[in-house]
Amino acid sequence: MFRRRDTPRERLVAEIATDLRRYSVDAQHIGHAFANLHGLNATDLQALIAVMDAELADDPLTAGRLGEQLNLSSGAVTALVDRLERAGHIRRDRGATDRRKILLRYADRGVALAVAFFEPLGRRTDAVTAGFSDDELQVVHRFLRAMVESTREHRDEMRTARLDPSRDPS
C-alpha cells in the first residue's frame, strides 16, 4: 500500500488514487454538512442519494429496492421513508402502470433544499468541466464509471462476506 512508486505510470496511478480518496472524503464532508443542516443522519443521506440517482436514471425506487440498496430491513426502510416524507424530502407516488406499486421521489421541498445547498458546488463543477474537451471528458467518464463499478463490486463482496463469516473475501 505504501510502497515506492518507481515508474511514471505507477506514480500517476498513485496520484490518481490519492486524488480519488481526497475527493471522496471532501464529498462526504459536504454531504454531512447538508445532512447536519437539515437534521438528517447518514442513512437518511444515503437514501436521498439513492432516490435522486434512481430518478435521474428514470427508474424510481420502491421502498423494497431502497432497502436492498441500503441493506436495511423492511421495518427500518418504512421508518426511514416515513421520516424523510414527514420532513418534506421525498414523497410516495403510485406507479403509472401498476397502481399498487409505490415509488419514492424527491418532493419539491427536498429539491429546493438540495438545489440551494449544492448549487454553488454545481457552478464550481461546471467551471472545472469547462476546462476539458469533450474527448477528455469521455475518458474521465469512462474511468470514473469503471472505478464506481469496481468499488461497488468490492462493497458487495464485503457485504456478502459479512453475512457469511466463513467466506474469505480475498
PAMAR-742254 format. One record per residue: x negated, y negated, z of N, C-alpha, C, CB in turn. Coordinates in steps of 0.2 Angstrom, whole numbers, plus 5000, padded with zeros to 4 digits. Glycine has a CB too. Layout:
N
XYZXYZXYZXYZ/...
***
This chain:
170
499650065000500050005000499649945000500550005006/499149945004498649885005497949895002498649855012/498049934996497349954993497149894988497450014989/496549894987496149844982496449854975495449854982/496649794972496849794965496249774961497449744965/496049824957495449814953495549784946495049884952/496049814942496149794936496649734935496449844931/496649694930497049634929497849654930496949594923/497949714927498649744927498849754934498749804923/498449794938498549804945498649744949497949854948/498249694948498349634951499049594950497749584950/499149594943499849564941500449604944499849564933/500349674944500949714946501049694954500849784945/500449694957500449674965500749604966499749684968/500549554962500849494962501549494961500449444958/501849524956502549534955502949564960502649574948/502649614963502949654969502949604975502549714971/502449564976502449514981502949454980501749474982/503049434974503549384972504249414973503449364965/504349474971505049504972505149514979505049574969/504749524983504849534991504949464994504149564994/504649414992504749344994505449324992504149294992/505549334986506249314983506749344987506349334975/506749414988507249454992507349424999507049524992/506749405002506849385009507149315009506049375012/506949275004507249205004507949205002506849164999/508149244998508849254996509249285002508949304990/508949325006509349345012509449295017508949405015/508949255017508949195022509549145020508349155022/509549135013510149095010510749125012509949075003/510849185010511449225011511649225019511449295009/511149235023511349225030511549155033510749255034/511249105030511449045031512149025029510948985028/512349055023513049045021513549085026513149075014/513349145028513749185032513749155039513349255033/513249125042513249095048513749035048512549075051/513648995043514048935042514848955042513848895036/514949005039515749025039515949085043515849045032/515549095048515749145053515749215051516349125056/515349235046515349305043514749345046515249295035/514849405046514249445048513949475042514549505053/513449515043513049545037513549595033512449585040/513949635036514349675032514849635028514749725036/515149575031515649535028515249505021515849475032/514649485022514249455016514149505011513649425019/513949565013513949625008514549635004513649685011/515149635008515749645005515949595000516349655010/515849525002515949474997515549474991515849405001/514949494992514449504986514749564981513749514988/514949614984515249674981515849654977515349734985/516249614980516949594977516749544971517349554982/516249504972516049454967515749494961515549404970/515349534962514949574957515549614953514449624960/515949644956516449684953516949634949516949724958/517149574951517549534947517149504941517749474952/516449494942516049464937516049524931515349444939/516049584933516049644928516749654926515749704932/517249614928517949634926518149704928517949624918/517949724934518149784936518249784944517549844935/518749744946518849734953518849794957519549694954/518649784963518649844968519249854972518049824973/519349914973519849934978519549944985520250004976/519949944990519649954997519250014997520149955002/519450064994519150134994518450124991519550184991/518350094985517750084982517250044986517850064975/517549994989517149944993516849984999517549884996/517250035002517050075007516450115005517550115010/516550144999515950194996515350154995516250224990/515450094993514850054991514450034998515049984987/514850015003514549995009514450045014515049935012/514650105012514550165017514950155023513850175018/515650135023516050125028516650175028516250055028/516850185034517450225035518150185032517550245042/518650225031519250185029519550135034519850235027/519450155040519650105046519250045046519650145052/518550055045518149995045518249955039517450025045/518449985033518549945027519149905028518549985021/519649935031520349905032520249835037520849945035/519849845042519749795047519349735043519349815053/518849755039518449715036518849675031517849745032/519249705027519649675022520149625025520049725017/520449645030520949605034520649545037521249645040/520049555039519649495042519449445037518949515046/519249465031519049425025519649395022518649465020/520249425022520849395019521049345024521349455018/521049355031521349305035520949245035521249335043/520249255034519849195033519849155027519049215035/520249185022520349155016519849165010520349075017/519349215012518849235007519049275001518249265010/519549325003519749364997520549374998519449434998/520749404993521449414993521549484990521849364988/522149514991522349584988522849574983522649634994/522749594977523149594971523349664969522849554965/523949674967524249734964523949744957524949734964/523749804955523449814949524049804943523249884948/523749784938524249764932524549824929523849724927/524149874928524449934925524749984930523849974921/524449984936524650034942524849994948524150084943/525449974949525649934954525449954961526349914954/525350024962525150054968524450034970525250124968/524050024965523350004966523249934969522850014960/522849924974522749864977522049844976522849864985/521949784972521249764970521049704974521249744963/520449704976520149644980519849594975519549674985/520049534977519749474973519649414977520349454967/519149374974519049314978519649274978518449274975/519749244984520349194985520049124983520549194992/520449084981520249014979519848974985520948964978/520048984991519648954996518948984997520048965003/518949054996518249084996517849064990518349154996/518149054984517749024978517448954980518149034972/517948914982517748844984517148844989518348804986/517148884994516648884999515948904996516848925005/516048954992515448984989515148934984515549054985/515548904980515348854975514948794978515848834970/515348774984515048714987514348724990515548694993/514248784993513648804996513048824991513748865001/513248864986512748884981512648844975512948954979/513048794974512948754968512248724967513448704968/511948694973511348664972510848724970511048634979/510848784973510448834970510548854963510548904975/511148854961511348864954510948814949512048864953/510948754951510648694947509848714947510748624950/509548734953508848754953508748814948508648764960/509148864948509048914944509148894937509648974946/509648854935509648834928509048794926510248784928/508748754930508148724929507548764928507948674934/507548824932506948874931507048904924506948924936/507648934923507848974916507748924910508449004917/507848864911507748814905507048814903507948744907/506548834907505848834905505648904902505448824911/506048944900505949014897506349014890506049074902/505949044885506349054879506849114880505849074873/507249124875507749174875507449244875508249174869/506949254871506549314871506249324878505949314866/505949274881505649284888506149304893505249224890/506749274892507249294897507549364896507849244896/507549384890507749454888507249504892507749464881/506649494892506149534895506249534903505449514893/506349474905506449464913507049504914506549394915/507549494911508249534912508149604912508749514907/507749634907507649704906507249724912507249724900/506749694914506349704920506749714927505749654921/507149654928507549654934508049704934507849584934/508349724928508849774928508549844930509249784921/507949854927507649914929507449924936506949924925/507249864939507049864946507649874951506649794948/508249844949508849854953509049924953509349804950/508949954947509150024946508750064950509150044939/508050054950507550094954507750084962506850074952/507850024964507950014971508650044973508049934972/509150044969509750074971509650154971510350054966/509350184967509150254967508850274973508750274961/508350234975507950244982508450234988507350194982/508850184987509350174993509850234993509750104991/510050254988510550314988510150374990510850324981/509550384989509250444991509150434999508550454988/508950375001508850365008509550385012508650295010/510050355009510750365012510950445012511250325008/510750475007510850545007510450585012510750575000/509850565012509350595017509550585024508650565016/509850525026510150505032510750545034510250435033/511150565029511650605030511450685031512150605025/510950705028510650765029509950765031510750805022/509850765038509150765041508650815038509250765048/508950875036508450925034508150915027508850995034/508450865023508250845017507650795017508750815013/507050815014506450775014506550725008505850815013/506550655009506650605004506050595000506850545007/505550625001504950614997504850654991504250625001/
***
